Amino acid sequence: MGKNKSIILLLILLSLMTIVFLSVRAHTPKITDIGGTVQDFDLVDPNNNRTKLSDMKGSVVFLNFWATWCASCVEELPYVEKLFRAFAGNSSFRMVTILYKDNPQQALNFMKQTGYTFPIYLNPDESASKYFGLTGVPETFIIDKKGVLRTKVLGPAEWDSPQSVALLQSLMQEP
């Protein structure tokens, strides 16, 4: 009888572990692959204005995660600013930079000191970083007008380069 009880307990334990695993997996956001549709999430600007990624559908979205404590991010930001200025006023382009695990006031002071004007947002529940499977900063995601992830870049890049600008312009020309 002792052997049967052990087997029954083992089966019950395995069943519970399976249920827990499936439940956790069901609540873990799916990471979008290149070519996949991007899930919506909330953004908050420094003035506490709320917006959603879905509000930007119809525009190409340059989505960049960064932090002031990140040397590679700081190295990349002049290129982000040049890109922002190059497409300023173009309704087919939206720039979203999300401050990642950083102090918002410190970031605003940094922006003021450096003269950067690109928009910064917070994602308080960190759903965006989880959703994209962020491995570090900077990381950049290019989303087309239909909400499809087209490009993912890990690490810093020269965003004002002719290749980057051409990629964004070609996506902006798509229907």
Rosetta blueprint (number, residue, H / E / L):
1 M L
2 G H
3 K H
4 N H
5 K H
6 S H
7 I H
8 I H
9 L H
10 L H
11 L H
12 I H
13 L H
14 L H
15 S H
16 L H
17 M H
18 T H
19 I H
20 V H
21 F H
22 L H
23 S H
24 V H
25 R H
26 A H
27 H H
28 T L
29 P L
30 K L
31 I L
32 T L
33 D L
34 I L
35 G L
36 G L
37 T E
38 V L
39 Q L
40 D L
41 F L
42 D E
43 L E
44 V E
45 D L
46 P L
47 N L
48 N L
49 N L
50 R E
51 T E
52 K E
53 L H
54 S H
55 D H
56 M H
57 K L
58 G L
59 S L
60 V E
61 V E
62 F E
63 L E
64 N E
65 F E
66 W E
67 A L
68 T L
69 W L
70 C L
71 A H
72 S H
73 C H
74 V H
75 E H
76 E H
77 L H
78 P H
79 Y H
80 V H
81 E H
82 K H
83 L H
84 F H
85 R H
86 A H
87 F L
88 A L
89 G L
90 N L
91 S L
92 S L
93 F E
94 R E
95 M E
96 V E
97 T E
98 I E
99 L E
100 Y L
101 K L
102 D L
103 N L
104 P H
105 Q H
106 Q H
107 A H
108 L H
109 N H
110 F H
111 M H
112 K H
113 Q H
114 T H
115 G L
116 Y L
117 T L
118 F L
119 P L
120 I E
121 Y E
122 L E
123 N L
124 P L
125 D L
126 E L
127 S H
128 A H
129 S H
130 K H
131 Y H
132 F L
133 G L
134 L L
135 T L
136 G L
137 V L
138 P L
139 E E
140 T E
141 F E
142 I E
143 I E
144 D L
145 K L
146 K L
147 G L
148 V E
149 L E
150 R E
151 T E
152 K E
153 V E
154 L E
155 G L
156 P L
157 A L
158 E L
159 W L
160 D L
161 S L
162 P H
163 Q H
164 S H
165 V H
166 A H
167 L H
168 L H
169 Q H
170 S H
171 L H
172 M H
173 Q H
174 E L
175 P L
